[in-house]
Amino acid sequence: MEKLVQLTVSGLTNGAIYALVALGFVLIYKSSDVLNFAQGELLLFGAYLTFFFVAQQGLIWPLGVLLTLVVAVFIGVLIERFVLRPLIGEPIISMIMVTIGLSSLLKAIVNAIWGPVPREFPPFIPSHEVYLGTAVVGMDRLLAIVIALILLGLFSLFFRYSREGIAMRAIADDQQAALSMGISVRRVFAVSWSIAAATAAVGGVMVANIVGVSGDVSGVGLRVFPVVILGGLDSIPGAILGGAIIGLLEAYTGGYIGQGLSQVIPFIVLVLILMVRPYGLFGQEIIERV
Amino acid sequence: MECGIFHTTYQQDMAFRHTWMEKARLVLLLGFIIIFPFVANRYWLTLANQIGLAAIGAIGLNILTGFTGQISLGQGAFMAVGAYGAGIMANRLGWPIWLTIPAASLLTAGVGAIFGIPSLRLKGLYLAIATLAAQQIIDWLITHWTSLTGGVEALVLRREANVVLGVALRGDRTFYWIIMAFAAATTLFTANLFRTRVGRAFVAIRDQDIAAEVIGINLFLYKLLAFATSSFFVGLTGALTAHYRGIISWERFTIETSILYLAMIIIGGLGSVSGSIYGAAFMVLVPAFITNVGRQFQTTIPAMAQLLPFIQQGIFGIVIIFFLVIEPEGLAKIWRDIKSYFALWPFSY
């Protein structure tokens, strides 16, 4: 029983981090119909930038994180302007491949600047152990849950009530109709990419705090694909539920069956669920006409 | 100079090569392929073999992604099925090379068809991620099913497996002929495939799958067929690689391989058989070129040795982005433009 509780807690905390990362995917997909394969590398960039500002330059951490966010927003705008904008209206395969190319480029830049050796992340996030009943959990992971929930809540409100959020949904629904209603598609894309990059930077900091500053951070991007697809690409509640499901699945298979299996079980479950619900749990079903 | 193509018989109309220029180029190419192994050194021969192997796989992937419109991120895993299939058949069952290669390709076709089943209900990004799942699942099976595959250890093929009628097939030059023969057969088969009912059905599914279903194409059957055909050639690449190298390890067939092959067909040209070959050649030659240039600078810039892999990776990314932004139809389109420019040269209007 204690093991079950412990596994549930650690599964849910991992799930919260997955949801946080998944949010970046959802954000970009919701506004521009692009699944960003470079999201993991944006995490990596965020982690290394914070490492650079706080550990290498010796800035106090609030300033370091703030600078990281500024640079991340800048990178997001750059990516949108020079990579994604020329491809508006191209087929899905081009969109997938261009973000894959981007991920390769970003990874190369990070490796060329900081080298492939793993570094220790500056310990400004409290990580002492907290007891929840019988389960033990690190303070940093609890913080990750809190941050994930705050961001998820903010984004839900953003998409529902704010002008920009509604514009994003309109563009995702029909670019031409949105253009003819006077929405600037370019500006909205730039905004959504910069927000997504900033979210990724926050996610990168949280992940790097747990796994250390290394290429492993971008591996989380790959692990989050089942989460986003499971919940449905355009659904924020889907990201939360998907994160929780995948996190728990990994924890339970890791704890009860064996370590190796926890990498592959999410993908098997994903395929099975997709066979029943092709647009994920909460994804919007696209009605196609000839 | 051609001023137009005027066919007077159906045979002429159906021909692959219409003009004498096209025929001359084909003869030149064939001549080059035949003379090449006698003049090239070992380095160039291995590069040519890599290009041939990659071309078979890229054509296979193009059948699925370029012609049928089903995005697959699992080709690396299917290649692993071909390679490990051939290796295990050779080692455990003691089959010779002429049996393992077709058997392993067929096995891969079957596995590909199984992982193609989700394509009936899934489209676009969701399908891409479902094939990514195939990649992860097969990777995991290979590294963890130790009793069959040897796990993370490399699988070494029996040397006797390469013996046919008492002749040992070994070395770069021998395999050059084998690989080129298979590559030529694959090219011919695929070029003809898209003139048949099946191939046209694939293209119809790519252009508009619902419309294709309405005009009587059995979507399930043809999508599975596309997955199977594509995987057959990808498995063929795997099986040939296994026999050529004599040693296989799972690291050669990860998601990065899948991405590399997708990059080949994007750069070469989606939905183009010749484009797949150009893309394969490009993606084999450019990294080799960069490595050579890097070695030149190694004496002047000592950090080069460490930076080189990242430069490779960065250029890989830049090349993909560059082609998608500047020339989405790839090298095949560039080559077509060059030809059409010179077709009327110097009197083009």
Chai-1 contact restraints between the chains, C-beta under 6 A:
chainA,res_idxA,chainB,res_idxB,connection_type,confidence,min_distance_angstrom,max_distance_angstrom,comment,restraint_id
A,L35,B,L125,contact,1.0,0.0,6.0,A-B,restraint_1
A,V83,B,I321,contact,1.0,0.0,6.0,A-B,restraint_2
A,P86,B,V325,contact,1.0,0.0,6.0,A-B,restraint_3
A,I92,B,G124,contact,1.0,0.0,6.0,A-B,restraint_4
A,I93,B,I71,contact,1.0,0.0,6.0,A-B,restraint_5
A,S94,B,L324,contact,1.0,0.0,6.0,A-B,restraint_6
A,M97,B,I266,contact,1.0,0.0,6.0,A-B,restraint_7
A,M97,B,I320,contact,1.0,0.0,6.0,A-B,restraint_8
A,V98,B,I321,contact,1.0,0.0,6.0,A-B,restraint_9
A,V98,B,L324,contact,1.0,0.0,6.0,A-B,restraint_10
A,I100,B,I259,contact,1.0,0.0,6.0,A-B,restraint_11
A,G101,B,G317,contact,1.0,0.0,6.0,A-B,restraint_12
A,G101,B,I320,contact,1.0,0.0,6.0,A-B,restraint_13
A,G101,B,I321,contact,1.0,0.0,6.0,A-B,restraint_14
A,S104,B,Q313,contact,1.0,0.0,6.0,A-B,restraint_15
A,S104,B,F316,contact,1.0,0.0,6.0,A-B,restraint_16
A,S104,B,G317,contact,1.0,0.0,6.0,A-B,restraint_17
A,L105,B,G314,contact,1.0,0.0,6.0,A-B,restraint_18
A,L105,B,G317,contact,1.0,0.0,6.0,A-B,restraint_19
A,L105,B,I318,contact,1.0,0.0,6.0,A-B,restraint_20
A,A108,B,F310,contact,1.0,0.0,6.0,A-B,restraint_21
A,A108,B,Q313,contact,1.0,0.0,6.0,A-B,restraint_22
A,A108,B,G314,contact,1.0,0.0,6.0,A-B,restraint_23
A,N111,B,F310,contact,1.0,0.0,6.0,A-B,restraint_24
A,A112,B,L307,contact,1.0,0.0,6.0,A-B,restraint_25
A,A112,B,F310,contact,1.0,0.0,6.0,A-B,restraint_26
A,F225,B,I129,contact,1.0,0.0,6.0,A-B,restraint_27
A,I229,B,I129,contact,1.0,0.0,6.0,A-B,restraint_28
A,G260,B,H144,contact,1.0,0.0,6.0,A-B,restraint_29
A,V264,B,Q136,contact,1.0,0.0,6.0,A-B,restraint_30
A,V264,B,I137,contact,1.0,0.0,6.0,A-B,restraint_31
A,V264,B,W140,contact,1.0,0.0,6.0,A-B,restraint_32
A,F267,B,A133,contact,1.0,0.0,6.0,A-B,restraint_33
A,F267,B,Q136,contact,1.0,0.0,6.0,A-B,restraint_34
A,F267,B,I137,contact,1.0,0.0,6.0,A-B,restraint_35
A,L270,B,A133,contact,1.0,0.0,6.0,A-B,restraint_36
A,V271,B,P118,contact,1.0,0.0,6.0,A-B,restraint_37
A,V271,B,A130,contact,1.0,0.0,6.0,A-B,restraint_38
A,V271,B,A133,contact,1.0,0.0,6.0,A-B,restraint_39
A,L274,B,L122,contact,1.0,0.0,6.0,A-B,restraint_40
A,L274,B,A130,contact,1.0,0.0,6.0,A-B,restraint_41
A,P278,B,R121,contact,1.0,0.0,6.0,A-B,restraint_42
A,P278,B,L122,contact,1.0,0.0,6.0,A-B,restraint_43
A,E288,B,I210,contact,1.0,0.0,6.0,A-B,restraint_44
A,V290,B,I210,contact,1.0,0.0,6.0,A-B,restraint_45
A,V290,B,A211,contact,1.0,0.0,6.0,A-B,restraint_46
